[in-house]
Amino acid sequence: MTDTPPCTPDELFQKLDDLGIETTTITHPAVYTVEESKEHCGDIPGAHTKNLFLRNKKGQMWLLVCFEDRKIDMKILGKALGAGKLSFGSADRLMEFLGITPGSVSPFTAINDKNNAVKVVLDKQMMKQSPINAHPLANTMTTSISPADLVKFLSAIDHSPEELDMDNLTQLAQDLT
């Protein structure tokens, strides 16, 4: 945790620009669920994301970024990540570590994790789609970014992501036990 205020969308866009990353952003009414996102953003080409802020009993945290329609078995995911039992991080924890409120979670929020407390995990199959669409720190906008540039951004902010084969999650969890 740090006393630095969270980044604004404009500061995020400046960081992306500084890294030479091209994005496209549209504004829309605030969306809080996948269903609302589909209603307002469904015609944007590319992969639309579901972003889960997770923690385990030891206080370790993950930001899972996957396809918006991906069904997640938390028990299997916990095994695959070597995390044990996972639960959703609270709104207070979300603000403390990622500087945002529920509904605005996205891979871009890692920019606010100055102490690298949150591990970013990307859906391997999602990373084969382009562009990837996510909220730029506010759920009233959607930003499209290429998979390579998303990894470039995350690496530049010291959050090199792990890719997880979500299609074979059950097999992966069985192999680890």
N, C-alpha and C positions, 0 to 999 in steps of 0.2 A: 504494500500500500504506500502511496505517496501523497504529498500535499499539492501536487501539480493538478490544476483543474483538468477535466477531461477535454480532449480535442473536440472541436466543432466540425461539422461537415466541411466547412470552407478550409479549415486547417488540414483535414484529411485530403481534400482535393489538391491542395498545394503540395502535400507530401507525394501524392501520386504523380503530379506534374513534375516535381523535382526529380523523381525516379524515371522520368520519361515514359510513364505508363499512360496510355490512352484509355479513356473510359467514356461512356455515354450515361447520362443521368436524366431520369424523368421524375417529375413530381406528381403526386396523387394524394387522395385522402389517406389519413392514417389507417394502417392495417395492423391488426393484432393476431390474426390467425391465417393459416394457409388458405382457408376458404375466402377470406376477405382479400388476400393477396391475389388469388386467382381472378376474383371479380374485377380488380382494378389494374392488375399487371399481367394477366394471363396472355395478352396478345404480344408481350415483349418476347422476341425470339431468344432461345437458349435455355439453359438449365435454371430453374428457380429453386431457391434453397430453403431448407428448414434448418434452424440453428439451435442446438441444445446446449445450454450451459449446465454442466454436470459436476458433481463432486462425490467423493467417497468419504467413508468414516474417518479417514486420516487427514481430511482437509485438502487432499489433492484435487485439482480442478482441470476440467477439459472443456473445450469448445468444439462440439461435433458439428460439422457442416456437411449436409447431405441433400439429396433430392427432396423436394417438398413433399412428395407422396411416399417417401420411404417409411415402411413400418419398422419400428425399433423394438427389439426385445432387450430390455435394460439388463436382464440377468446375463444374457449371452454377450451383450456389448461390454459389460463389466469384466467378464472373463477374457474377452478378446483384447481389451486394453490393459489387462493385468491390474485392474483397479479394485476388484472385489465388487461389493454391492455399491451401485451408483444411485444417486438421487439428484433431483434438480436443485441447482443452487438457488438460494432465496433472492428476492428482489434487492435486499440490502447488500448481499454478497455481490450480486451483479453490478450494482452501482459502485461498490468499493473496489472491485478488481477490473471491471471493464468500462466503468464510467457511463453506463446507460441504464435505461429503464426497460422492463419487459416489453416485448414487441419490437424492439430495435436491435436485437442481437443479430450479429453477422460476423463474418471473418474480419471485417474492417475494425471491429471493436477491440481487437488485439492491440491496436495502436495505443490504447489507454492502459494496458497492462505493463507498466514500466518496470516491474520487478520480475517479469517472466514467470508468474505464478500459475498461469493457465496454459495448458498444452493444447495446440490446435490440431485437430484431426479432420482430414478431408476424405469424403467418399471417393474412392478410387474411380468408380464408374462415372460419377458426376464430373470428375476432372477430364473426362474424354469428350465432354460437351463444351461448346463455345457459342456464345459467351456464357459466363456464370453471372447470375443476377442476385444482388444482395443489397440490403439497406446500408447507406453510407452514414451510420451513426444516428439516423432518424428514420422512423417508419413512415414518413411522408414522402420518401424518395426511394427510387430503386436505381442502382448503378450496375451497368454491365461491364464486365472485365474478362479478358481472356484467362484461361487457366494458368498459362505460363506467367502472365503478369500478376495474377493473384499470388502465386508462389514467390515471385520476385518481391512483391510488396511485403509479404509475411516474413520472408528471409531478411529483408532490409530493416525490419523492426524487431529483429532477434526472436522471431517466432516461426522458425523453419517448421513447416507442417509435416505431420506424419500422414501418409495415405493409408486408408483401411479398406480392404476389399469387402464392402458391405454385402455384395451378392453372395459371398461365401462365408459370411459371419458365423453361421452355425458350425460349419466344418472347421473354421479357424479356432473357435472356442473349444471344440472337441479335441483338436490337435494339441491344444495348450494344457489340457487336463490329464 
